[in-house]
């Protein structure tokens, strides 16, 4: 994670720009290193959804795309709920 406002160059993944992101989910237990964020660098009205990745390269935490837009995440969650109601 870094601050785009302090960078001379535009930032993109695997970096999360904390000036343009909002965490929407974090792990239940400290040390699990899981987080999901809305990344507003792509669209102020429908940001992409990213998640932390500490498994691909254990020496660093990177951020990966979950869905290109928040709307797509909600659509996927709705579809999953319809297939498996009550979960």
Steps between C-alpha positions, in 0.01 A plus 500: 500500500613853432368850451459617143513859621864442599603324179654665194346234275146361475454187707321186392475144620663320668512817716193626684476878505361572846401849385251343258386182673258395772527171687169314496604170660786381714594168655335382819826400664812715523778360286279346231604784266177515303338825397255612230484860381319724255762651268372832369790553256296335224157662551369738764142371462566125463848416633678172442521253787846382603629259762832457673722216382780379725518150354632559145820656634535449878761777515240770425130575510356588160150600398305303236174567317197313636254662258547791259209686663309502829181438300649174368579388855143566610366315194721198576395498865132521402541210254677290764220572747237390247684171440561443873228687694563546867880501471 
